[in-house]
Amino acid sequence: MKALDVEAVEAFVMVADFKSFTRAAEALDTTQSAISLKIKRLEAGLGQRLLERTPRRVRLSVQGGAFLGAARHLLAAHQQAMGSFGAPAQRLKVGISHHLVGAELPLLLRQLKDTQPLTVFEIHVSTSRDALQQFDDRQLDAAVVLQHDNRRQDGEVILCERFGWMTSRDFSFAPGQPLPLATQAPPCGVRSMAIEALDRAGVAWQEAFVGAGNATVGAAVLAGLAVAALPLRIAPAGTLDVTRTLGLPPLPARDAVLYANSSDVQLRQALRSLTAALKASAQ
């Protein structure tokens, strides 16, 4: 058996984490064909099929699942060796809209650690408005926010966030009564979007819960207190989109936009890893 190629092992771990050759290529700043070639060589060297690929999905084979833990240990040891000369870790301060992160946040952080082990990520989860203001004030290196209008064009669109009217499986309310609504306090952009959609459609509504942050609104929805406009990608597990069931107006999609001002090569690479992880969660 030949010695393992560290870059090929890294490519394998990225594909395993992202479940996508495209996202792995973006995170590693290379091409899908290059990723595929590295993994084919790794599989040939090991004499094992590590990944099962179909046109729609990528998943670990039994052998790949057995190899993944050892592959992570190998990469960690490699990075420790590379850092033995005392190169200082770089810090990347990123603001992310709380509408863009949910239960997948631990996996996202794991992917960042795998792709950028020498970068310290300082993640601030807040409203899009606050994150963008902190970015403009140079308090953050980057911000990932929801874009509700076209007044600003200096960002990079990384994914399109679709919304639904979400509630719990056991939610019910009497016909003819105002729709119980869970929202965030003004000036939340998603709150405005939801209320405008209901008002245009002539749907009566009333506030049943007002929270601070997507997590609290999601908790109210899971408790069966109300319906809320939430991103489909990060809506709490166990919730349903009742747009058609309740005859509610479709909600518009919103772009998730990256704003960044760092020219440092390592930090730009870290941002590529972050955006790849976010895109992977939308699959």
Buried (B, 14 or more C-beta within 10 A) or exposed (E): EEEBBBBBBBBBBBBBBBBBBBBBBBBBEBEBEBBBEBBEBBBEBBEBEBBEBEEEEBEBBEBBEEBBEEBBEBBEEBBEEEEEEEEEEBEBBBBBBBBBBBEBBEBBBEBBBBBBBEBEBEBBBBBBBBBBBBBEEEEBBBBBBBBBEEEEEEBEEBBEBBBBBBBBEEBEBEEEEBBBBBBBEEEBBBBEBBBEBBEEEEBEBEBBBBBEBBBBBBBBBBEBBBBBBBBBBBBBEEBBBBBEEBEBBEBEEBBBBBBBEBEEEBBBBBBBBBBBBBBBBBE
